Amino acid sequence: MGEYLKENERIDDLQTKGFRIIQNSKGFCFGIDAVLLANFVSLKKNSKVVDLGTGTGIIPILIAAKSTTSKIEALEIQAEAADMARRSVILNNLEERINVLNIDLKMADKHLKVNSFDVVTTNPPYMHANGIVNTEEAKTISRHEVKCKLEDVVKMAAKLLKHNGKFYMIHRPQRIVDIMLYCRKYKLEPKKLQFIQPMREKKPNLLIVECTKAARPEVKMLDPLIIYDEDGNYTRKVVDMYKKRNIENEG
């Protein structure tokens, strides 16, 4: 597998139908938040999907592993991360299903057809860029709103989605007011909301929202997802999520 790897890189098993991903121990590694989001998604067969800010491609690869969808666009502004994503796509023989674009997501409508996608996913930078000095450092760009802001992500998702298309995002609970405000501003109506707690007695540190474009107002609050039990092991719900083999629905 050496031909796929560069310095400080490794290949990790995603424990899903033999799929793997290239990671860089010094910069680009996915977290459980990306896995949670990919498994929250519900697709119809033959859905067209866009992942905004794909990093090394974890969300598109998991969606491809757990569905039959044959059209996934993966957008990433950082050239090194996009290159890793492309190599992971090749590693998994997914070239016919996943297309990695090394572009600014704010320019996505210049490269992709608007109002044409069934699903948009995103695991965007969580933190404001206030006080950031080195705006080119890879981890900074991944974690802080240096290259795009939350509103930019929501606005582009709305442009790309077709009528009644679905938008899935994972973020921090402290941004919930901004999330709701921007989603409704761009006619992405929140329909499902789930808080994620590291342990039962801990407050939520993540949330996932599902929105529908141009839908009627009404949001369903799902039971919180607890990640670890009192012994520090994954809870049954998380284990079942990792084992989920199909995210397609019959609708």
C-alpha positions as CSV (number, residue, x, y, z in Angstrom):
1,M,0.0,0.0,0.0
2,G,3.0,2.3,0.0
3,E,2.2,3.7,-3.4
4,Y,-0.9,5.4,-1.8
5,L,0.9,7.0,1.1
6,K,3.0,10.1,1.7
7,E,5.0,11.1,4.8
8,N,3.2,10.8,8.2
9,E,0.2,9.0,6.5
10,R,-1.4,5.7,7.3
11,I,-4.4,3.7,6.1
12,D,-7.2,3.1,8.6
13,D,-9.9,0.4,8.3
14,L,-13.4,2.0,8.5
15,Q,-14.8,-1.4,9.6
16,T,-17.5,-1.0,7.0
17,K,-17.6,-3.5,4.1
18,G,-13.8,-3.4,3.8
19,F,-13.6,0.4,3.1
20,R,-10.5,2.3,4.2
21,I,-9.2,5.9,4.4
22,I,-5.9,7.6,4.3
23,Q,-5.1,9.7,7.4
24,N,-2.2,12.0,8.4
25,S,-1.2,11.9,12.0
26,K,0.1,15.4,11.9
27,G,-2.8,17.2,10.3
28,F,-5.8,15.5,8.7
29,C,-7.7,12.9,10.8
30,F,-11.4,12.5,10.9
31,G,-13.3,12.4,14.2
32,I,-16.4,10.7,15.5
33,D,-18.5,13.7,14.5
34,A,-18.0,12.9,10.8
35,V,-19.0,9.2,11.5
36,L,-22.1,10.4,13.4
37,L,-23.2,12.7,10.6
38,A,-22.7,10.1,7.9
39,N,-24.9,7.6,9.8
40,F,-27.6,10.2,10.5
41,V,-28.1,10.7,6.8
42,S,-31.1,9.0,5.1
43,L,-31.0,8.6,1.4
44,K,-33.4,7.6,-1.4
45,K,-31.9,5.3,-4.0
46,N,-29.9,7.0,-6.7
47,S,-29.7,10.3,-4.7
48,K,-27.2,13.0,-5.8
49,V,-25.1,14.1,-2.9
50,V,-22.7,17.0,-2.1
51,D,-20.4,17.1,0.9
52,L,-19.2,20.6,1.6
53,G,-15.8,20.8,3.2
54,T,-15.1,17.1,2.9
55,G,-11.6,17.1,4.5
56,T,-10.1,13.7,3.6
57,G,-13.4,12.4,2.3
58,I,-14.7,10.4,5.2
59,I,-18.4,11.3,4.9
60,P,-18.6,10.6,1.1
61,I,-16.8,7.3,1.6
62,L,-19.1,6.2,4.4
63,I,-22.2,7.2,2.4
64,A,-20.9,5.3,-0.6
65,A,-20.2,2.2,1.6
66,K,-23.7,2.3,3.1
67,S,-25.8,3.2,0.0
68,T,-26.1,2.6,-3.7
69,T,-25.9,6.2,-4.7
70,S,-23.6,6.7,-7.6
71,K,-23.1,10.5,-7.6
72,I,-21.3,12.1,-4.7
73,E,-19.5,15.5,-5.1
74,A,-16.9,16.1,-2.4
75,L,-15.6,19.7,-2.1
76,E,-12.5,20.7,-0.2
77,I,-10.5,24.0,-0.3
78,Q,-7.2,22.6,1.1
79,A,-5.2,21.0,-1.6
80,E,-3.4,18.5,0.7
81,A,-6.7,17.2,2.2
82,A,-8.3,17.0,-1.2
83,D,-5.4,15.0,-2.5
84,M,-5.7,12.6,0.4
85,A,-9.4,12.3,-0.3
86,R,-8.8,11.5,-4.0
87,R,-6.3,8.8,-3.1
88,S,-8.7,7.3,-0.6
89,V,-11.4,7.3,-3.4
90,I,-8.9,5.4,-5.6
91,L,-7.9,3.1,-2.8
92,N,-11.6,2.0,-2.4
93,N,-12.3,1.8,-6.2
94,L,-14.9,4.6,-5.9
95,E,-13.7,6.8,-8.8
96,E,-17.0,6.2,-10.6
97,R,-19.1,7.3,-7.6
98,I,-17.2,10.0,-5.8
99,N,-15.7,13.1,-7.4
100,V,-13.3,15.3,-5.3
101,L,-13.2,19.0,-6.2
102,N,-10.4,21.1,-4.7
103,I,-12.4,24.3,-4.7
104,D,-13.8,26.9,-2.3
105,L,-17.3,25.8,-1.3
106,K,-18.4,29.4,-1.8
107,M,-17.8,28.9,-5.5
108,A,-19.6,25.6,-5.7
109,D,-22.4,27.0,-7.8
110,K,-19.8,27.8,-10.5
111,H,-18.9,24.1,-10.8
112,L,-22.1,22.3,-9.9
113,K,-25.7,22.6,-11.1
114,V,-27.8,24.5,-8.7
115,N,-31.2,23.2,-7.5
116,S,-30.2,19.7,-8.6
117,F,-29.0,17.7,-5.5
118,D,-31.0,15.5,-3.2
119,V,-28.7,15.7,-0.2
120,V,-26.1,18.1,1.1
121,T,-23.9,17.2,4.1
122,T,-21.4,19.2,6.0
123,N,-19.1,19.0,9.0
124,P,-18.0,22.6,8.9
125,P,-15.4,24.5,11.1
126,Y,-17.0,24.9,14.5
127,M,-15.2,27.9,15.9
128,H,-15.1,31.6,15.0
129,A,-11.9,33.0,13.5
130,N,-11.5,35.7,16.0
131,G,-7.9,36.1,17.2
132,I,-6.5,33.6,14.7
133,V,-3.1,34.6,13.5
134,N,-1.9,31.8,11.2
135,T,-4.8,31.5,8.8
136,E,-3.0,29.0,6.5
137,E,-2.3,26.3,9.1
138,A,-4.2,23.2,8.1
139,K,-5.8,22.4,11.5
140,T,-6.7,26.1,11.9
141,I,-8.6,26.1,8.6
142,S,-10.4,22.8,9.5
143,R,-11.5,24.0,12.9
144,H,-12.1,27.8,12.6
145,E,-14.2,29.8,10.2
146,V,-11.1,31.1,8.3
147,K,-12.1,30.2,4.7
148,C,-15.8,30.1,5.2
149,K,-18.4,31.1,7.7
150,L,-21.5,29.1,8.9
151,E,-23.7,31.4,6.8
152,D,-21.7,30.6,3.7
153,V,-22.2,26.9,4.2
154,V,-25.9,27.1,4.7
155,K,-26.4,29.6,1.8
156,M,-24.5,27.3,-0.6
157,A,-26.4,24.2,0.6
158,A,-29.7,25.9,-0.2
159,K,-28.5,26.9,-3.7
160,L,-27.4,23.3,-4.5
161,L,-30.4,21.5,-3.1
162,K,-33.5,20.8,-5.2
163,H,-37.0,21.5,-3.8
164,N,-37.6,19.2,-0.7
165,G,-33.9,18.2,-0.7
166,K,-32.3,17.4,2.6
167,F,-29.5,19.3,4.4
168,Y,-27.5,17.5,7.2
169,M,-25.0,19.3,9.4
170,I,-23.2,18.5,12.6
171,H,-22.0,21.4,14.8
172,R,-21.7,22.7,18.3
173,P,-24.7,23.4,20.6
174,Q,-23.5,26.9,21.4
175,R,-24.1,27.8,17.7
176,I,-27.7,26.6,17.7
177,V,-29.2,30.1,17.4
178,D,-27.0,30.9,14.4
179,I,-27.8,27.6,12.8
180,M,-31.6,28.0,13.1
181,L,-31.4,31.6,12.0
182,Y,-29.4,30.9,8.9
183,C,-31.3,27.8,7.9
184,R,-34.6,29.6,8.0
185,K,-33.1,32.6,6.2
186,Y,-32.2,30.4,3.3
187,K,-35.4,28.4,3.3
188,L,-33.9,25.3,4.8
189,E,-36.4,24.3,7.4
190,P,-35.1,22.4,10.4
191,K,-37.0,19.1,10.7
192,K,-35.0,16.9,13.1
193,L,-32.6,17.9,15.8
194,Q,-30.4,15.6,18.0
195,F,-28.0,16.6,20.8
196,I,-25.0,14.4,21.4
197,Q,-23.6,13.9,24.9
198,P,-20.1,12.4,25.6
199,M,-21.6,10.7,28.7
200,R,-25.0,10.6,30.3
201,E,-24.1,13.1,33.0
202,K,-22.3,15.4,30.7
203,K,-23.9,18.3,28.8
204,P,-24.2,18.0,25.0
205,N,-21.0,18.9,23.0
206,L,-22.4,18.3,19.5
207,L,-25.7,18.5,17.7
208,I,-27.0,17.2,14.3
209,V,-29.7,18.9,12.3
210,E,-31.7,17.7,9.4
211,C,-33.4,20.4,7.2
212,T,-35.7,20.2,4.3
213,K,-35.6,22.9,1.6
214,A,-38.9,24.8,1.3
215,A,-40.7,22.7,3.9
216,R,-43.4,23.7,6.4
217,P,-42.2,24.7,9.9
218,E,-42.0,21.9,12.5
219,V,-39.0,20.4,14.1
220,K,-38.8,17.0,15.8
221,M,-36.5,16.7,18.8
222,L,-34.8,13.3,18.9
223,D,-33.6,11.6,22.1
224,P,-30.0,12.6,22.9
225,L,-27.3,10.2,21.7
226,I,-24.9,9.2,24.5
227,I,-21.5,8.2,23.2
228,Y,-19.8,6.5,26.2
229,D,-21.2,4.4,29.1
230,E,-20.0,4.7,32.7
231,D,-17.1,2.3,31.9
232,G,-15.8,4.4,29.0
233,N,-17.1,2.1,26.3
234,Y,-19.3,3.0,23.3
235,T,-23.0,2.7,24.2
236,R,-25.1,0.2,22.4
237,K,-26.6,2.9,20.1
238,V,-23.2,4.0,19.0
239,V,-22.1,0.4,18.4
240,D,-25.3,-0.2,16.3
241,M,-24.6,3.0,14.4
242,Y,-21.1,1.8,13.4
243,K,-22.6,-1.6,12.3
244,K,-25.4,0.0,10.2
245,R,-24.9,-1.2,6.7
246,N,-27.6,0.7,4.8
247,I,-28.7,4.4,5.1
248,E,-31.1,4.2,2.2
249,N,-34.9,4.5,2.8
250,E,-37.8,3.3,0.8
251,G,-39.3,6.7,0.3
